[in-house]
């Protein structure tokens, strides 16, 4: 089984091979896989978690999602940061960071992709679409 990675040269390209055309590096997009058998969307997998199929095609996400869970982390950083699970509009879940005060990020907040890779952590970075209108913040 062959799994491509961003740092390895790809032997075949094109939509028939399930890979995106390597035109210009698009740093503002999250790439995910979709199973050609059952249509399940997933993020960085070797096999489909539903049907265990290995025929996965790579697609580009629109970058819009909803925060499903967020937590504040204090370890290995000089300041507190948040780690969030974001459910993207295409149906897959990705772990990333939402910009803003860590205590101000809540489940159900809508987010948009800001940067596909954080230079330090290598995770996607999101920003809030709608400012939260909460009486307690």
C-alpha positions in Angstrom: 0.0 0.0 0.0 1.3 3.4 -0.9 0.5 6.5 1.1 1.7 9.8 -0.2 3.1 12.6 1.9 3.7 16.2 1.3 7.5 15.9 1.4 7.8 12.9 -0.9 7.8 13.2 -4.7 4.7 11.7 -6.2 5.2 9.2 -8.9 1.8 9.8 -10.6 -0.4 12.9 -10.6 -3.8 13.8 -11.8 -7.4 13.2 -10.9 -7.3 9.6 -12.1 -4.7 8.8 -9.5 -6.7 10.5 -6.8 -4.2 13.3 -6.3 -4.5 17.0 -6.9 -2.6 18.6 -9.7 0.7 20.0 -8.2 0.2 23.4 -9.8 1.0 26.0 -7.1 1.4 25.2 -3.5 -1.8 26.2 -1.8 -1.0 26.9 1.8 -4.5 28.1 2.6 -6.3 24.8 2.0 -6.9 21.7 4.0 -6.6 18.5 2.0 -8.7 15.5 3.0 -9.5 12.1 1.6 -12.9 10.7 0.5 -13.5 7.0 0.1 -14.5 6.1 -3.5 -16.5 3.1 -2.3 -18.7 4.6 0.5 -18.1 8.3 0.2 -16.9 8.8 3.8 -14.7 11.9 4.3 -11.6 11.6 6.6 -8.5 13.5 7.5 -5.0 11.8 7.0 -6.0 8.1 7.0 -4.6 5.1 5.2 -7.9 3.2 5.2 -11.5 4.2 5.3 -12.8 3.9 8.9 -16.2 2.8 7.7 -15.6 0.2 5.0 -11.8 -0.3 5.4 -11.3 0.5 1.7 -7.9 1.8 0.6 -9.1 3.5 -2.6 -9.1 7.1 -1.3 -9.1 10.3 -3.4 -7.7 13.6 -2.2 -10.0 16.6 -2.2 -9.7 20.3 -1.1 -11.8 21.5 1.8 -13.7 24.9 1.6 -12.2 25.7 5.0 -15.5 26.3 6.9 -16.4 24.3 10.0 -17.9 24.2 13.5 -16.0 23.8 16.8 -17.1 20.5 18.4 -14.7 20.5 21.4 -12.1 23.0 22.7 -9.7 22.7 25.6 -7.1 25.0 27.0 -3.5 23.6 27.1 -0.8 25.0 29.4 2.0 22.5 28.8 5.1 23.1 26.6 4.1 26.7 25.9 4.9 30.0 27.6 1.2 31.0 27.4 -2.0 29.1 27.4 -3.3 28.0 24.0 -6.4 26.2 22.8 -6.6 22.8 21.0 -9.9 22.3 19.2 -11.7 19.6 17.3 -13.3 21.2 14.3 -16.0 19.4 12.2 -15.6 20.7 8.6 -18.5 21.2 6.3 -17.4 18.2 4.2 -17.9 15.9 7.1 -14.5 15.1 8.6 -13.0 16.2 11.9 -9.6 17.9 12.2 -7.6 18.9 15.2 -6.4 22.5 15.2 -6.1 25.8 16.9 -8.7 28.6 16.9 -7.3 32.2 17.1 -8.5 34.3 20.0 -8.6 34.1 23.7 -8.5 30.4 24.7 -11.4 30.8 27.2 -13.5 32.5 24.5 -13.7 29.5 22.2 -16.8 27.3 22.7 -18.5 24.3 21.1 -20.8 25.4 18.3 -18.7 28.4 17.2 -18.4 28.7 13.5 -14.8 29.0 12.2 -13.0 29.5 8.9 -9.5 28.3 8.0 -6.9 31.0 8.4 -3.7 29.1 7.8 -3.4 25.5 6.7 -0.3 24.8 8.8 0.9 26.4 12.0 4.6 26.9 11.6 5.3 25.6 15.1 2.8 22.8 15.6 1.9 21.9 12.0 -1.8 22.0 12.7 -4.4 24.1 10.9 -5.3 27.4 12.4 -8.8 28.8 12.3 -10.5 32.1 13.1 -14.0 32.7 14.3 -16.5 33.7 11.6 -19.1 35.2 13.9 -18.0 36.9 17.1 -19.7 35.2 20.0 -22.6 37.1 21.4 -22.6 35.7 24.9 -23.7 37.5 28.0 -21.0 35.9 30.2 -18.0 36.9 28.0 
